[in-house]
Amino acid sequence: MKKILPIIFSLIFINQGFSQAELTLPNVEHIYQSTYINPAAIPDHKVSLLLPIIPSFQFGLANTGFNFKDGIQQQAGRTVFNLQQFADKLEKNNFFYFGNRIELFHLSIKARQSFIFFDVNSCIDSYIGYPGDLFQLSKGNLDANENGRTFDMSGLALNLTHYNQYAVGFSRMLKNWNFGVRLKLLQGLSNAYFNPQNFGMNVGENMYEHTFTNSATLYTSAPIDTNFNTNSVSAGDYFNFKNIGFGTDFGVTYTWRKFRFSVAANNIGMINWRNNPRSFEFSKDLKYEGLDIVPEILNGSQDLENIQIADSVAQQLKPRTKDNNQPYTTWLVPRGYFMVKYDITPKFLVSATFVAETFKGIRPGGSLAAQYKFGRILSLTASSSYLYGDIVFGGGIVLKPGPFQLFVVTDNIPFQLTRYVDAEGNTKVILPDRAKAFNIRFGMNLVFGKILPPKKQAFNY
């Protein structure tokens, strides 16, 4: 186990961040970044350019199981944490994720009725699945009838991935239809993957023996040598192409009068990990009935200082390193979108968006949004979204002085904040009341040329 931890911690602390479903961004269609949701989206300009000297960023984190406020209580003027109240909020399977996108480059050029575009992104997708039973251990190993309990840990999962994405795309504008596709070459840099088939613990009624049922494998690939020596890692290790993957995004939009109906799917892809693949197998059924040590202690043949129960159990549960470390494959977390937009006026539109993503089950979400353009240099978007069982409010702003297109888009604006204090009244932390998820995307594009005459262009800068 000590050899596994350096890999996982290097993945987490070298590559901090997360990419989650974005629900406000599809409504800010006039910036290039909206094509990351729907490749059929049509920007407002013939040319859009982003250079590495001023990259754009997207950060996010989310937790499907609880709000940050769950489990925190105010008692006698101080903040306390109630673990049981926290545990009761959890579902059977939950996940936490964090990550980011650093957009290093893009170039989009209009050629007649088509767009050709290229982009490069450094991406991190970090998903940590955890079962509700993991926190139900706080109730003890017996139920209300003093019977042994079963804890299902099969919801444990880990998929930490750092990769670069090199993409080429194409979209076509027809009379009532827009079609778009993006093809992606994925350069895997590091990964840790754990998805058990059977992982749990049962407490029996006979002497409360513990039965551990394990059937799982942890896979890792990282620029670390066979002795797990991180000191030998060089910058060049993060730019090799030993871990190759492929992905695609596609979308289609149909226009009927003032309505636009769009269907899109993105993040469909996989990476094959061949650089220093390692695997650690947890595959053993262990029945531990305890040790009857009282007679030995009474007759003096055993003393308490030499009893190493914890170490003996740990040796039984310790993972086994596989001898033949073969390459393995991980899949990205795909998302599907369905969007309806209605142009009330050439400057004012409203929309509805539905999204579904798959990780430890299908998780749906939705959003209502409105966008208004003020003159040629400013547009504002407001949204209300339902995601991971919570309702949040977001917004977007696009400012265009000359060829510079600056933008900020978020799904989650923290309106209500709670201050948590200690017994002396000192503020320890400030958390939003409703905070299952947070994301923000911001950056600056260089844009040139108008696409359509003003009477035909809804958002013509």
N, C-alpha and C positions, 0 to 999 in steps of 0.2 A: 504493500500500500504506500509506503514512503516513496517508492519510485514513481508512482502514478501522480502524486500531488504536484511535482514540479511541472509536469506537462499541463495539467488543468489550470494551475495558477498562472503559468506563462500565457496561456490562451486568454484568460480573463483579463489580466492586468496589462498585457501588451496590446490587446485588441478590445478596448472598452467601447460599448455602444449597443443599438438594436434597430431593426426596421419593421415597423408594424403597418397594419392596414391604415391608409390615409383616406379620409372621407370628405375633407374640405377641398383638397387639391384637385379632384376631377372637375370641380366647378370653376377653377381658375384656368380655363382652357387656353387663354391667350398667352401663356408662358410655355416654354418648351418642356419644362419639368412635368406638365400634365400628361405628356406622352408616356411617362413611366407607368401611369395607370392605364391609359388607353392609347395605344400607338396610332389609332385613327383620329385622334384629336388634331385639329388644325390651328396652329398658332396664327397670330395676326401679321406676321412679317415674313418676307421672302427669305431672310437670312437671320439666324440666331446663332450666336457664338459665345462660348464660355472658355476661358483660358485658365491653365493651372495657377497662374499668379493670383487669381481671385476665385477660388473654388466655391461651390455652393455646398451647404451642409444640411443633413437631416438627422435629427436625434430623436430617440424615443425610448420609453420604457412602459411596461404595463404589467398588471397582475390580475389574472382572471378570478382569483379566489376571494379577494377581500379588498376593501378600501384601506388606506393607510390608517384611517381613524378607528377601524374595527379593533376591539380589544383594549383600547386606551380609555381609561376612566379618570375622572377627577374625584379624589377622596381626601378630605381634610386639608384642602388647599394645595394638594400636590398631585402630580400625574403618576398613575400606576398602570401597569399592563396586566390585563386579565387574560391569561393564556387560554382558559376554557371558553370564554366568550369569543375569542378569536377563532378557536378551532371549530366552533359550532357554525361559523359563517362559511366554512369551506364546502365545496362540492366534492364528489367522489374523486374526480380528476381535475387538477388545476395546473396552470403553468404561469411562470414568470419569464419575461423576456426583456432584453435590452439590446441596443445596437445603434448603428448609424450608417449613413451613406455619405461619402465624400465624393462629390461630382467633380472630377478633375478636368474634364474636357467634354465639350459637345459642339457639333457643327451641324446645322440644319439648313438645307438649301432647297428652294422651290425650283422645280424644272417643269414648266408648263403646268399640267394639272396634277403633278406629283411632288412629293417631298422625298428627299434622300437625306438620311441623318446618321451621324456617328456619335458615339459617346463612350466615355471611360469612367468607371466608378470603382472606388474602393469600398467594399461592403463587409458588414458584420451582421450576422444573424445569430442570436444567442437565445436559445429556448431551454428552460429548465422546468420539466414537469414534476409535479409532486402530488401525491394522493392526500386526501383528507385524513386518512387513517394515520398518517405520519404524525399528526398533531393530536390525534385521539389517544395516543400513548399516554398523554397527560392524565387520562381518567384512570389509569392503572390497568392491570392485566385481567381483572375480573369484572363481570357485568353485575347488574343489580341483584341477581339471584346467586351470586358467588360462584358462577360458572366461568370457565376459561373463555377468553375472547379470541377472535381471529382478526388479525390486522393484514389487510391487503395492500402490499407495497408495489404492486405491478404498475401503478401509475407513475413511478419514478422514471424519469427520462432526462436525457441531456443531449443537446445538439448545439455545440459552440463552433461556429464556422467563420473563418476570416478568408475572404477571397477577393480577387480583382475581377472586374467584369468589362469586357471589350465587346461593344455591340455595333451592329450596323442595322439600319431599319429603312423601311420604305412604306409610304402611304400614298393612296390614290384617291383623288376627288372626282366623282362622277356626278350625274345630274342630281340624284337623291341619295347617293350612297357614298360613304367614305370607308376605305379599307386600310388597315395598317398592320404591320408585323415588324417585330424586332428579333433578330437572331443574335445570340450571345455566346461568346467564348468565355468560359469561367476558368480562372487560374487559382486553384486552391492553394492557400498558404498554410493554414493550420486548422485542426479539427479535433474535437472530442465528442464521441457519439456513444450513448448508452440507452438502450431501449429493451428492458427485460420482458421475457415472455411470462415468467412466473417468479414472483418475488414476494414473500410474505412470512408471517409468523403466527403460529397458533399456540395458545396456552391451554393445555389439557386439564381435565378435572382430576386426574390421578397425580397427586403430588405436584400439580401445577407445572408439569414438565413443558418445556418450550420446544416446539418443532419449527425449525427454519427450513423453508422451501425456496431454493435459489436456482434460477436458470436464466442467466444473463451474461452478456459479454460487453466490456467496455473497450471501444476502439479509439485509438488516437493516431494522429499524424501531425508531426510538428518538426521544425528545424532543430532537433535535439539529437545528439549522437546516441549510440546504443547504450552508453552508460548514463544517459540522462544528464549530460553535462551541458548546462546552458551557457557556460563561458565560451564554448567553441562556436557559438552561433555568430555568423557574420551577416552584414546587411544583404549580401548577395543571396543568402538562403531564402529571403523573402521575395525574390524575383525569379525563381526558377519555374519551369513549366512541367514539373514531374506530375503534378496533380491537375489533370485536365478534366473539364466538364463542359456541358453545353446546356443552353436554356433558350426559351422563347417567350415572347409576349405577343398577343394578337388582340385586335379589336375591330369592331365594325359599327358604323353609325348610319342610321336611316333618318332622313328628314321628311316630315310630312307637315306641310303648312308651317306653323310656328313651333311645331314639336320636333325634338330630336331624341331618338331612342338609340341607346348605345349598349353593347355587350362587349365586355373585355375580360381577358384572363391574363395574369402575369405571374412571374416567379415560377414558371414551370421549367424544371431542370434538375440536373444531377451533377455530382462531382465524383470522380474516381480517384481515391487516395492511394498513391504509390510511394510517396516520399516518407521514409521511416515509419511504415505502418506498424503499430503495436496493438496487441489484443490481450486483455486480461479477463479470464473466465471465472465467473461465479456460478458454479454448477455443482451443488451438493445439497442433499437433504440431511440435516443434522437434528437429531433428537437429544436434547439436553435435559436430564431429569434431576440435576443437582448432585451434590456430593454429601454422603452421610459420613461426616467427619467427627461427630460427637464422640463415638467410642475411642477413636484414636487420640483425641485431645485429652479425654479423661484418663486413659491409661498411660499418658506421657509419651506415646510413640510419634506424636505429631504436635507441632506448635504453630501458632497463628502466623508467625513471621514468614514461614516457608510455604504458606498456602497461596497458590497462584491461579485461582479460578479464572479470573478475567483473561489472563494470558492464554490459558488453555482453550477457552472458547474462541478467542480472537484467532488462534492458530487454525481452528477448524473452519472459520468463516473467511480466512484470508484468500484473496483471489489467486488463481494460478496463471502464470504467464505462458501463453501458448508458444510452442517451439517453432511452428511454421506461421510466421506473421505474413499473411497474404493481403494483397490490396483489398479494399472494401469500398462500397459506394454509399453515399448519402444523397438524399433528395432535398431540394429546397421546399419551403412551405408555400404552396400555391394559393392564389386568391382569385376569386371571380367577382366581377362587378356587373350590375345592371343599372343604367342611369336613364332618367327622363328629364329633359330640359324644355322649358317653354319660354320663348322670347315675348314678353309682354310689350316691350318697345325695343327699338334698336339699341337702347342703352340699359335696359333693365330686364333681367331674366330670373326665373325661379327654377329650382330643380329638386329632384329626389334621387337618392342613391342607395342601392342595396349592395352589401358585400358579404361574402362568406369565405372563411379561410379554414384550412384543415391542419390541425396539430392536436393529437389526442382527441379526435372527434371534430365535427364541423361546428364552427362558431359563427353565427350570423350577426350582422350589424346593419344599421341604416342611418340616413342623414337627410335633412331638409335644409336647403340653402337658398340664399338670394344674393344677387350680384348687381351692382350699379356702377356705371361709368360716369365720372365727373370730368367732362372735357376730354382733352387728349393726353393728360399726364397722370391721371389717378383713377383707380378702380378699387372698390371695396366689396368684400364678400363676408357674409355672416352665415353661420351654420349652427344647427342643433343636431347632435348625433347620439345614437344609441349603440354602444359597443361594450361587450363584456359585462352585460347586465347593468350598465350605468348610463345615465343621460348627462351629456356634457355640451358645452357651448364653445364654438370656435370662430375663427375668422381669418381673413386674408387681406392683404393690402399690396397693390402693385403701383409703384411710382416710376414714371418714365420721363426724366429730364433729358431731352435730346435722345441719343442712341443708347442711353443707359437705362436698363429695365431692372429696377430693384424690387424685390418681393420678400414677403414674410407670410407664411401660411401655417396655421395650427388648428388642431381639432379641439384643444383643451385649454381654455382660459380659466385659471383658478380664481373664481370670484369670491369664494368663501374660504377663509383661512382660520385655523384654530391655533391658539398659542398654548403650549404645554409648559408648565412651570414646576419647579421643585418646591419643597416645604417652605423655603424662604421667599418664594414668589419670583425667583429668577427664571427668565425664559430659557428653556432648554432646547426647544425645537418648534418651528412653525410648520404645520402641514395643512394642505388643502383638505376640506371635509370630504369632497368626492374626488378621489384620485386613483382610480383603477388604471388609468392610462394617461400618458402625456407624450405629445410629439410636436416637433416644430421643424419647419424647413425654411431656409433663408439663403439668399444669394443675389448675384447680379449677372444679367445677361447683356450682351451687346446685340442690338437688333437694328436691322436696316430694311427699308423697302416696305411698301404697303401691298397687300395681296389683292383686295377687291375694291371697287369704287365705294365711297361712303354709304350709298343707298343700299348696297348689298352686304355690307360688312357690319355685323352686330357690334364688334369691338375693334374699330379701326383706329389705331393710334397714328 
